[in-house]
Amino acid sequence: MHSEIDWWDEERIMFYERASSFSSFHRELGKLIEKEISKSDKIIELGSGLGYLAQILDEKGYDITPYDISNNAIREGNKRIGKPLIRRGDAYAINTECSVLLMIFFGKIRKKNDLDYFYSIPRKKLIYIISRHKANPFSQKKDERNDVIALLNKEGMNYRLIDVSIPFDQPLRNEDEARRFFLLSYKNMEIPPLEKSDNENYPVIFRNNKEISIFIIEKEKI
């Protein structure tokens, strides 16, 4: 059952779009993904959110279909992209065939049932990307990297692991807005020391260095 509350509310969308527009985060992540796919692949992305990665790949000529369950994310993402690229779809009810499945900061494969399900969808490979959270002391989320490694090893999966660090800084108008951001993102009213920026609209910035693990889980060749 999905919650009736849309996680992508107006404020989350605003902060996320601002951070993306002021950083090369999605472009850098897109370059890493491009090394693992080809223009002949039929790609599905589950949990695409606002569709930044899907837009980058689509504009470069890749055959990608992104899905999300959030009406707000689909509406705002497609508005930015300029066409109805993102489709509404439940990750556990996707019937479309693909050669590559992307799961970027979405879903969990720490349990065998989830791994078996998502692994069964693509013909060639599953690309599963997680944020390790350890670079941000305010994050209360668990670093699941070792749990995923343990499961993949136990199941004898053919995979490669790429660990990278990419900045995804958050520009802010003032300390009051910073408090709203941290309460929304980390359920914490305390804020770290903020750096000054040269942008007059966003004179302070929260340095957010995202440490990421990319699992390239290959399917056996037929």
C-alpha positions as CSV (number, residue, x, y, z in Angstrom):
1,M,0.0,0.0,0.0
2,H,1.3,3.5,-0.9
3,S,0.8,6.4,1.4
4,E,-1.7,9.0,0.3
5,I,0.8,11.7,1.3
6,D,3.0,12.6,-1.7
7,W,6.6,12.7,-0.5
8,W,7.5,15.2,-3.2
9,D,5.7,18.2,-1.7
10,E,6.2,21.8,-2.9
11,E,9.1,22.6,-0.5
12,R,11.1,19.5,-1.2
13,I,10.7,20.1,-5.0
14,M,11.9,23.7,-4.5
15,F,15.0,22.7,-2.5
16,Y,15.9,19.8,-4.8
17,E,15.5,21.8,-8.1
18,R,17.6,24.6,-6.6
19,A,20.4,22.3,-5.6
20,S,20.4,20.6,-9.0
21,S,20.5,23.9,-10.9
22,F,23.5,25.1,-8.9
23,S,25.6,21.9,-9.1
24,S,26.9,19.4,-11.7
25,F,25.7,16.5,-9.6
26,H,23.3,15.0,-12.1
27,R,25.6,15.6,-15.0
28,E,28.4,13.8,-13.2
29,L,26.3,10.9,-12.2
30,G,24.9,10.7,-15.7
31,K,28.4,10.3,-17.1
32,L,29.0,7.4,-14.8
33,I,25.8,5.7,-15.9
34,E,26.6,6.3,-19.6
35,K,29.6,4.1,-19.2
36,E,27.4,1.1,-18.4
37,I,24.7,1.5,-21.1
38,S,24.4,1.8,-24.8
39,K,22.1,3.6,-27.3
40,S,20.7,0.1,-28.3
41,D,19.5,-0.6,-24.7
42,K,15.9,-0.2,-23.7
43,I,16.1,1.3,-20.3
44,I,13.6,1.6,-17.5
45,E,14.1,3.8,-14.5
46,L,12.1,3.1,-11.4
47,G,11.5,5.9,-8.8
48,S,12.7,8.6,-11.1
49,G,11.5,11.4,-9.0
50,L,11.8,14.7,-10.9
51,G,13.5,13.0,-13.8
52,Y,16.9,14.7,-13.8
53,L,18.9,11.7,-14.8
54,A,16.2,10.5,-17.2
55,Q,16.2,13.9,-18.9
56,I,20.0,13.9,-19.4
57,L,20.0,10.4,-20.9
58,D,16.9,11.1,-23.1
59,E,18.5,14.2,-24.5
60,K,21.6,12.3,-25.4
61,G,19.5,9.8,-27.4
62,Y,19.1,6.9,-25.0
63,D,15.9,4.9,-25.0
64,I,14.7,5.5,-21.4
65,T,11.3,5.3,-19.8
66,P,11.2,6.7,-16.3
67,Y,8.4,5.8,-13.8
68,D,7.4,7.3,-10.5
69,I,4.4,7.0,-8.2
70,S,4.3,10.7,-7.2
71,N,1.9,12.9,-9.1
72,N,3.7,16.0,-8.0
73,A,7.1,14.7,-9.2
74,I,5.7,13.6,-12.5
75,R,3.9,17.0,-13.1
76,E,6.9,19.2,-12.1
77,G,9.5,16.9,-13.8
78,N,7.6,16.8,-17.1
79,K,7.0,20.6,-17.0
80,R,10.8,21.2,-16.7
81,I,11.6,18.6,-19.3
82,G,9.0,20.0,-21.7
83,K,7.3,16.8,-22.6
84,P,5.6,13.8,-20.9
85,L,8.7,11.7,-20.4
86,I,8.0,10.5,-16.8
87,R,5.2,8.0,-16.5
88,R,3.1,7.0,-13.5
89,G,3.8,3.5,-12.4
90,D,4.2,1.3,-9.3
91,A,7.7,-0.3,-9.2
92,Y,6.1,-3.6,-8.2
93,A,3.7,-3.6,-11.1
94,I,5.9,-2.9,-14.1
95,N,5.1,-5.2,-17.1
96,T,7.3,-3.5,-19.7
97,E,10.4,-5.4,-20.9
98,C,13.8,-3.7,-20.8
99,S,17.5,-4.6,-21.2
100,V,18.7,-2.3,-18.4
101,L,16.9,-1.4,-15.1
102,L,18.0,1.8,-13.3
103,M,17.2,2.3,-9.6
104,I,18.8,5.5,-8.5
105,F,18.3,6.4,-4.8
106,F,15.2,4.3,-4.9
107,G,14.1,0.9,-3.5
108,K,15.9,-1.6,-1.4
109,I,17.6,-4.8,-2.3
110,R,18.8,-5.9,1.1
111,K,16.3,-8.8,1.2
112,K,16.3,-11.7,-1.2
113,N,12.7,-11.3,-2.3
114,D,13.3,-7.7,-3.4
115,L,16.6,-8.6,-5.1
116,D,14.9,-11.5,-6.9
117,Y,12.1,-9.3,-8.1
118,F,14.1,-6.4,-9.5
119,Y,16.8,-8.7,-10.9
120,S,14.1,-10.5,-12.9
121,I,13.0,-7.4,-14.8
122,P,15.9,-6.5,-17.1
123,R,17.5,-8.8,-19.7
124,K,21.1,-7.5,-19.3
125,K,21.7,-5.7,-16.1
126,L,20.4,-3.9,-13.0
127,I,22.1,-0.7,-12.0
128,Y,21.4,0.1,-8.4
129,I,22.7,3.3,-6.9
130,I,22.5,4.2,-3.2
131,S,23.6,7.2,-1.1
132,R,25.8,6.1,1.8
133,H,24.8,9.0,4.0
134,K,28.0,8.8,6.0
135,A,29.3,12.1,4.7
136,N,26.4,13.9,6.3
137,P,26.4,13.7,10.2
138,F,22.8,15.0,10.2
139,S,21.5,12.0,8.2
140,Q,19.7,9.4,10.3
141,K,19.5,6.9,7.5
142,K,21.6,3.7,7.6
143,D,24.5,3.1,5.3
144,E,23.2,0.0,3.5
145,R,26.3,-0.6,1.3
146,N,27.7,-3.6,3.3
147,D,24.2,-5.2,3.6
148,V,23.8,-5.1,-0.2
149,I,27.3,-6.5,-0.7
150,A,26.6,-9.3,1.7
151,L,23.4,-10.3,0.0
152,L,24.9,-10.2,-3.5
153,N,27.8,-12.3,-2.4
154,K,25.5,-14.8,-0.7
155,E,23.4,-15.1,-3.8
156,G,26.4,-15.5,-6.0
157,M,25.6,-12.5,-8.2
158,N,27.9,-11.2,-10.9
159,Y,28.4,-7.6,-10.0
160,R,30.8,-4.7,-9.9
161,L,30.9,-1.9,-7.3
162,I,31.8,1.7,-8.0
163,D,32.2,4.1,-5.0
164,V,32.2,7.8,-5.8
165,S,31.8,11.1,-4.1
166,I,29.9,13.9,-5.9
167,P,29.0,17.3,-4.4
168,F,25.3,18.2,-4.2
169,D,25.4,21.5,-2.3
170,Q,22.3,23.3,-1.2
171,P,22.1,27.1,-1.8
172,L,20.0,28.9,0.9
173,R,18.6,32.3,1.4
174,N,19.3,32.6,5.1
175,E,19.6,30.7,8.3
176,D,15.8,30.5,8.7
177,E,15.5,28.8,5.4
178,A,18.4,26.5,6.4
179,R,16.5,25.4,9.5
180,R,13.5,24.6,7.3
181,F,15.7,22.6,5.0
182,F,17.3,20.6,7.8
183,L,14.0,19.9,9.5
184,L,12.4,18.8,6.2
185,S,15.4,16.7,5.1
186,Y,16.9,15.4,8.3
187,K,14.2,16.1,11.0
188,N,16.7,18.2,12.7
189,M,16.4,21.9,13.7
190,E,20.1,22.3,14.3
191,I,22.2,23.5,11.4
192,P,25.9,23.2,10.8
193,P,28.1,26.2,10.1
194,L,27.1,27.5,6.6
195,E,29.5,28.8,4.1
196,K,29.1,32.2,2.4
197,S,28.5,32.3,-1.3
198,D,29.0,34.9,-4.1
199,N,25.3,34.6,-5.1
200,E,23.3,37.5,-3.9
201,N,20.0,35.5,-4.0
202,Y,21.5,32.6,-2.0
203,P,24.2,34.1,0.2
204,V,24.8,30.9,2.2
205,I,25.3,27.4,1.2
206,F,25.3,23.9,2.8
207,R,28.1,21.8,1.5
208,N,26.7,18.4,0.9
209,N,29.2,15.9,-0.3
210,K,27.2,12.8,-1.4
211,E,29.1,9.5,-1.1
212,I,27.5,7.0,-3.5
213,S,27.8,3.3,-4.2
214,I,26.9,2.1,-7.7
215,F,26.2,-1.6,-8.1
216,I,26.3,-2.9,-11.6
217,I,24.6,-6.3,-11.4
218,E,25.0,-8.3,-14.6
219,K,22.7,-10.9,-15.9
220,E,24.2,-14.1,-17.2
221,K,24.5,-14.1,-21.0
222,I,22.0,-16.2,-22.8
